[in-house]
């Protein structure tokens, strides 16, 4: 691992550490600590995603033409301002405005950092680079959540202000670290501009939407993010606190269990998935998450003790972590392998955009999770089974090498097939 990659991974981890202080507690902060109710909390979650829907469509082309470094720095500064403002806000309007800034900054960081990893890796190292990124992110997230859970006190709003202040500082740390990164491609960023004749004209979004395999991956990504991350931060937290009687500190432990599962399983899982079909790995994740949702349902039945409910809830987060560990070396490298030359930023931005769309709709689970908990569980059992079905359908659209890159190893091209290559055509053929 080169110096640039080490700094990128370190910046990722420190930022995740800051985010971990606030992610499990945002619903409680808005709804209970500020006394604004569940609908206001839902609106804050929606604001995060809506801001990303505005920013991300323009992000990809900026990354491909200007490079990812200035994009990361600008996004980090915006996110820092949003986090600090959110911790100081008491009314619904300033909370929503702060959430818009924080959401836009966090969303734009994702494709820019992913593009930095692509530029600083090779086809032989890319899968492990993304796995390490995910590992470091979740390690930071889990440690932050665990520490934050011991700091927060619902009777002391200042304790939440402290958490958001720590998050704001960590975003600025990321900006400082990225400023020191010397990108290998920096002297020739112009090479990122599409050079093939088939890429030179028309809308970049139009070309992307004509790429059938990428469209199927975007649909699958939407469902994955809706069923996992969209519920982690909203519906599942509401289900836990309202239906299962989970305390804020237990939410912190659940997030730590999620991280612990990733820490323990990540590189064991990596060895298992590296030589297997990506589509089948994703399908297996859908089945694992189906079990996770069933266990979450048990925690809300009320037939056992509070300790049993907490244990079931924590187990749910741990199973989600195992699935995430399987997806981390699978989804992001697949996006890069599908991207035509000079369009890695565009494809990463599109994938980040569908994630934010899923997060925008994710809070719709809050009323179900809090008010009709068993219906909520049933819906996401079906959605998780749908992930397995969609993954197997995606596999039919991928070339043999895109689905199983170990077939050609280092012969896989750095940024996927050239534009215009037919589905099923081996990469580099």
Secondary structure, 3 states (H helix, E strand, C coil): CCHHHHHHHHHHHHHHHHHHHHHCCHHHHHHHHCCCHHHHHHHHHHHHHHHHHHHHHHHHHHHHHHCHHHHHHHHHHHHHHHHHHHHHCCCHHHHHHHHHHHHHHHHHHHHHHHHHHHHCCCCCCHHHHHHHHHHHHHHHHHHHHHHHHHHCCCCCHHHHHHHHHHHHHHHHHHHHHHHCCCCCCHHHHHHHCCCCHHHHCCCHHHHHHCCHHHHHHHHHHHHHHHHCHHHHHHHHHHHHHHHCCCCHHHHHHHHHHHHHHHHHHHHHHHHHHCCCCHHHHHHHHHHHHHHHHHHHHHHCCCCCCHHHHHHHHHHHHHHHHHHHHHHHCCHHHHHHHHCCCCCHHHHHHHHHHHHHHHHHHHCCHHHHHHHCHHHHHHHHHHHHHHHHHHHHHHHCCCCHHHHCHHHCHHHCCCCCCCCCCCCCCCCCC
